[in-house]
Amino acid sequence: MTIAEVVTIDGPTASGKGTVAHKVADALGFHLLDSGALYRLVALASERAGVDEGDVPALANLASRLDVKFGPDRVWLSGEEVSLAIRAEAIGNRASALAVHQPVRDALTALQRGFRKLPGLVADGRDMGTVIFPDARLKVFLTASVEARARRRYKQLIDKGISASIENLLRDLEARDARDRSRAAAPLRPAEDARLLDTSDMTVDQAVAQVLAWHAELGPLTQG
């Protein structure tokens, strides 16, 4: 049986992993999984349904029934395009809060693993290399200073017409980092065999080139 190759790209919020993952997937001709979007979708759906952040059983049930479809730079929830709605900072913060609950993570695990299809998959998130795809052929952990990440997120939001404050973004990123690293369920950390890449002073293209170089070093995939 031929098993699809997986490249995981993990890292904190606004480290550039989403953009890098998209470009790496395009270059390799692989499928793409934006796992962070799934948690944002749960956040958005639960907010719309009036489900409290602390109602774990209801959140897990909602996550298990998520009707999601991904397209190039677009996301649909139950047939409605929500690409912009899930990128709001409030939804991102809510998603981070929901992600601490193990039942919610468990409900999304099978959904995420279902994205593994030939010819291969590039998966970005926070626990792709440690929990979801521990057998990934190449694991990359992106990081960057919180100041660099705040500047990137600010530019992303302004470019999309969403008002933002650098000071608020810095505060939110620091709080989200602390929550993601300290949670009991799949804390944010590099896999033991991950390649570390600090993108603080790198362009997107430089980061992509480094990931592709690491992938090329592995050579052709051989099936056992």
Stockholm file with secondary structure:
# STOCKHOLM 1.0

chainA/1-224         MTIAEVVTIDGPTASGKGTVAHKVADALGFHLLDSGALYRLVALASERAGVDEGDVPALANLASRLDVKFGPDRVWLSGEEVSLAIRAEAIGNRASALAVHQPVRDALTALQRGFRKLPGLVADGRDMGTVIFPDARLKVFLTASVEARARRRYKQLIDKGISASIENLLRDLEARDARDRSRAAAPLRPAEDARLLDTSDMTVDQAVAQVLAWHAELGPLTQG
#=GR chainA/1-224 SS CCCCEEEEEECSTTSSHHHHHHHHHHHHTCEEEEHHHHHHHHHHHHHHHTCCTTCHHHHHHHHHTCCEEEETTEEEETTEECTTGGGSHHHHHHHHHHTTCHHHHHHHHHHHHTTCCTTEEEEEESSIIIIICTTCSEEEEEECCHHHHHHHHHHHHHHTTCCCCHHHHHHHHHHHHHHHHHCSSSCSCCCTTCEEEECTTCCHHHHHHHHHHHHHHHCSCCCC
#=GC SS_cons         CCCCEEEEEECSTTSSHHHHHHHHHHHHTCEEEEHHHHHHHHHHHHHHHTCCTTCHHHHHHHHHTCCEEEETTEEEETTEECTTGGGSHHHHHHHHHHTTCHHHHHHHHHHHHTTCCTTEEEEEESSIIIIICTTCSEEEEEECCHHHHHHHHHHHHHHTTCCCCHHHHHHHHHHHHHHHHHCSSSCSCCCTTCEEEECTTCCHHHHHHHHHHHHHHHCSCCCC
//
